[in-house]
Every structure is written in C-alpha cells, then in structure tokens.
Amino acid sequence: MQRQDYVLRLIEQLGAFLRQAWVLRKGGKPDEAIIAVVRAQETLMGVSASEFSQWDLAQQFDRLTQAEEPRTACEKVFAYAALMDAVADAYRDKDLGPLADGAAMFGEGMRALAFESYPSEAGTAQAKVGSARLGAE
C-alpha cells in the first residue's frame, strides 16, 4: 500500500510537470518547457538525464518497470510516454522536427512495450495517466 501511495503521488507530480510544460509552451517558452520535462523524467527514472539519455528504449523501460507490480509499472511507463509527447510538442514549437519525431516515436515505443509486457493492465494504466495528462492541456 505504501508503494502504491508513492506511485500515486509520483503520477500527480508528473501531471504538475506536464501542466507546467504546457503553460510554458503556450507562453512562448519552449526551452523552459523542455527543462521542466527533463526534470520530470529525472524524477521518474531516479537518475540524471545525462545517465538515462545514454540508455536505449529497452533499458529505459526496464528501469521504469524494475521491481514494480504490473499496474505500477504500466502507470510509470505511460507517464513517461506522456512526458515524451510533451517534449515532442516543445521541440515542434522550436521547429526541431527530427527531435520531435524521435521523442514521439520513443513515447510510442514505450506504450507498445507496455501493451506487449502487461496486456491486461496496460489499457487501464493508459486511461489513468491519460486523464492526468488531460488536465495539462
């Protein structure tokens, strides 16, 4: 139960980061939005961006899901995918199409791995994290 409370607070915190990134983007500050997303990624991963940016999709997925119950793992993965969507939007605002496309593809890859690894939990987790993201838009 304690772990679930922690993850719930983490998801709520990530929703706040997403809202902050959205406000910054809409305020014409995409660079600051990117920084907000990177901070959120660091919080979720538990390591610095300089470390996790060296990892490929599978390594990042493994880090997010390591020692987690399936539902918790899915929620973390979908939260991370939402962060990748947010950073992709900020990159588009800066006319950095290739970076935006890469971030969006990474997010889609995370979602695909979640559905492949946790088919019975993924739909519920996606809806839960998606509703938190809607508050950011």
C-alpha positions as CSV (number, residue, x, y, z in Angstrom):
1,M,0.0,0.0,0.0
2,Q,2.8,2.4,0.8
3,R,4.4,1.8,-2.6
4,Q,1.0,2.5,-4.3
5,D,0.7,5.7,-2.4
6,Y,4.2,6.7,-3.5
7,V,3.4,5.9,-7.2
8,L,0.1,7.8,-7.0
9,R,1.9,10.9,-5.6
10,L,4.6,10.5,-8.4
11,I,1.9,10.4,-11.1
12,E,0.3,13.5,-9.6
13,Q,3.7,15.2,-9.5
14,L,4.2,14.3,-13.2
15,G,0.8,15.8,-14.0
16,A,2.0,19.0,-12.4
17,F,5.2,18.9,-14.6
18,L,3.1,18.3,-17.7
19,R,0.8,21.3,-16.8
20,Q,3.9,23.5,-16.2
21,A,5.4,22.4,-19.6
22,W,2.1,23.2,-21.3
23,V,1.8,26.6,-19.7
24,L,5.4,27.4,-20.7
25,R,4.9,26.2,-24.2
26,K,1.7,28.3,-24.6
27,G,3.6,31.2,-23.1
28,G,6.2,31.0,-25.9
29,K,8.9,29.4,-23.7
30,P,9.6,26.0,-25.3
31,D,13.1,25.9,-23.9
32,E,11.8,26.2,-20.3
33,A,9.1,23.6,-21.1
34,I,11.8,21.1,-22.2
35,I,13.7,21.7,-19.0
36,A,10.5,21.0,-17.0
37,V,10.0,17.7,-18.9
38,V,13.6,16.7,-18.3
39,R,13.2,17.4,-14.6
40,A,10.1,15.2,-14.6
41,Q,12.0,12.4,-16.4
42,E,14.8,12.6,-13.9
43,T,12.2,12.2,-11.1
44,L,10.6,9.3,-12.7
45,M,13.8,7.5,-13.6
46,G,15.6,8.3,-10.4
47,V,18.8,9.2,-12.2
48,S,20.1,12.2,-14.0
49,A,19.3,13.0,-17.7
50,S,22.9,12.5,-18.6
51,E,22.7,8.9,-17.4
52,F,19.3,7.9,-18.8
53,S,19.8,9.6,-22.1
54,Q,22.5,7.0,-22.8
55,W,20.0,4.2,-22.5
56,D,18.0,2.8,-25.3
57,L,14.3,2.2,-25.2
58,A,14.5,-1.3,-23.7
59,Q,16.9,-0.1,-21.0
60,Q,14.7,2.8,-20.0
61,F,11.6,0.5,-20.0
62,D,13.5,-1.9,-17.7
63,R,14.5,0.9,-15.4
64,L,10.9,2.1,-15.1
65,T,9.4,-1.4,-14.5
66,Q,12.1,-2.9,-12.4
67,A,10.7,-4.5,-9.2
68,E,7.3,-3.0,-9.8
69,E,3.9,-4.6,-9.7
70,P,2.4,-4.8,-13.2
71,R,-0.1,-2.0,-12.6
72,T,2.5,0.3,-11.2
73,A,5.0,-0.5,-13.9
74,C,2.4,0.4,-16.6
75,E,1.5,3.6,-14.9
76,K,5.1,4.7,-14.8
77,V,5.6,3.7,-18.5
78,F,2.6,5.6,-19.6
79,A,3.6,8.6,-17.6
80,Y,7.0,8.5,-19.2
81,A,5.4,8.3,-22.6
82,A,3.3,11.3,-21.8
83,L,6.5,13.2,-21.0
84,M,7.9,12.2,-24.3
85,D,4.8,13.6,-26.0
86,A,5.2,16.9,-24.1
87,V,8.9,17.2,-25.1
88,A,8.0,16.4,-28.7
89,D,5.5,19.2,-28.7
90,A,8.1,21.6,-27.3
91,Y,10.6,20.5,-30.0
92,R,7.9,21.2,-32.6
93,D,7.4,24.7,-31.2
94,K,11.1,25.2,-31.8
95,D,10.9,23.9,-35.4
96,L,13.1,20.9,-34.4
97,G,11.1,18.3,-36.4
98,P,13.6,15.5,-36.2
99,L,14.0,15.7,-32.4
100,A,10.2,16.0,-32.1
101,D,9.7,12.9,-34.2
102,G,12.3,11.0,-32.3
103,A,10.7,11.9,-28.9
104,A,7.2,11.0,-30.2
105,M,8.5,7.6,-31.6
106,F,10.2,6.9,-28.2
107,G,6.9,7.5,-26.4
108,E,5.0,5.2,-28.8
109,G,7.7,2.6,-28.3
110,M,7.2,2.8,-24.5
111,R,3.4,2.3,-25.0
112,A,4.0,-0.6,-27.3
113,L,6.3,-2.3,-24.8
114,A,3.7,-1.8,-22.0
115,F,1.0,-3.4,-24.0
116,E,3.3,-6.2,-25.0
117,S,4.6,-6.8,-21.5
118,Y,1.5,-6.2,-19.5
119,P,-1.5,-6.7,-21.8
120,S,-4.1,-7.0,-19.0
121,E,-3.0,-3.8,-17.2
122,A,-1.9,-1.5,-20.0
123,G,-5.4,-0.2,-21.0
124,T,-6.3,0.8,-17.5
125,A,-2.9,2.4,-16.9
126,Q,-3.1,4.3,-20.1
127,A,-6.5,5.7,-19.3
128,K,-5.4,6.7,-15.8
129,V,-2.3,8.5,-16.9
130,G,-4.2,10.0,-19.9
131,S,-6.8,11.5,-17.6
132,A,-4.0,13.1,-15.6
133,R,-2.5,14.5,-18.8
134,L,-5.8,16.0,-20.0
135,G,-5.5,18.3,-17.0
136,A,-2.4,19.7,-18.6
137,E,-4.0,20.6,-21.9
